[in-house]
C-alpha cells in the first residue's frame, strides 16, 4: 500500500467517524495534514530506533553499522520528502 493510499484510507475513516459533524473543507484539510504529520513523526521515531539498534548490535563491526545507518538515513530522507510533498 502506498503512503498516499494509507493517508487517504485513514482520512476517509476519520471523516466517516465524524460524518455527523458537518466538517468544512478547511476542517477536512486540517485532518489530512494531521495524519500526514503523524506519518512523518512515526518515520522519524522509527528511524531513530533503527539507528540505535544498528549501533548496538554491530559494535565490533562499527564500519558496517555506519554504512547501514547511512543507507537508512538516505531512504528516510527520501520518504519524509515524499510525505511532506503530499501535504
HELIX and SHEET records of a PDB file:
HELIX    1   1 UNK A    3  UNK A   17  1                                  15    
HELIX    2   2 UNK A   19  UNK A   21  5                                   3    
HELIX    3   3 UNK A   25  UNK A   57  1                                  33    
HELIX    4   4 UNK A   59  UNK A   61  5                                   3    
HELIX    5   5 UNK A   62  UNK A   85  1                                  24    
END                                                                             
